[in-house]
Amino acid sequence: MNRIIALVLFLCIAGYEASFADNKVKSSKIFVLCFHTFHSANKGQYNFSPSVFSEQIQTIKKLGYHFLSMQDFIANKFDYPLNVMITIDDGNRTIDDIYTSILKKFNVPVTFFIYPNIIGKMNYALNFKELDWYKNDGVYFGGHGFYHEFVNQKLYDISVQRFKDEIYKAKDVLEKKLSMPIITYAYPFGVYSPITIEHLKLAGYKYAFTIEWGYIETPVDPQKFYKLPRYLVTTTSWKSIYDVLKKHAGEMN
Ligand SMILES: [Zn+2]
């Protein structure tokens, strides 16, 4: 009799676990967006004013997207079918104008892809002390070259040293200044060659982002670790990117 009770109990627990597993997200889509600057004034196609950026974030949220952190991406922690990952390239100081008032307000995690050559040197860029503050507040950091060159076969043929600086020196400097491992990379200008991927691997980077359109599907195919798609958001591309997000949100509902 006890055995029957035990068996029934076992089946109940097994059934519960199976139904729990069914409720888990089987596959997620991740759309990575790339932003640059947030001047209030019109500053060209890579710039969005804080109020427009705020609308974009709220629009994405309304479509039903979860804002995924790079930390969760790396940890393979995918709990939602539709995800957007926000990345900001270059380290412009107008990040200050949207960080607390928009990203923190709407609980949006963010990754900064930094090229150290301008950090603390150019008045339009943040300095390392400021980047360290962001790191301590939870911002994730990735490499983006050292001088922001075209990190391709052509650069390698011109100068192996210059090519290597964009990969190895960029990583060393960021790791020392921010006291964190740098394992993600965003190709400056989205440009890369097979030799770029070879050296990213040798340097210890685990993932690299392009600016080729598309979404990442989980489980992430290791063949695509160094060719991850990313949408470069510009004043002219935003409408089409919005349409893509809307289409996929529609498919889920
Ligand atoms: Zn850049």
Residues whose N, C-alpha, C, O or C-beta is under 5 A from the ligand:
A	BS01	ZN	D89 D90 P188
